[in-house]
Amino acid sequence: MNPDDLQKLVTLEMPYGKYKGRLLADLPGNYLNWFARAGFPATELGRLLQLMQEIDHNGLSPLLVPLRTHNKHHQ
């Protein structure tokens, strides 16, 4: 995993669908799990969605909190 990927999860927005405009890190677990079942897109977005699904599934979302705080200070 590229360390920049975690930063992308708290800065990039979902570009389409039901959750368009929501940060990848804020997508609900059931939506991420749906992608896991249906298949992630074969793109960078798909790779990031898969990473977020793994983080969410393993209860590791709190690891993103410091990145969110850091990001707010650098906007």
Secondary structure, 3 states (H helix, E strand, C coil): CCHHHHHHHCCCECCCCCCCCCEHHHCCHHHHHHHHHHCCCCCHHHHHHHHHHHHHHCCCHHHHHHHHHHHHHCC
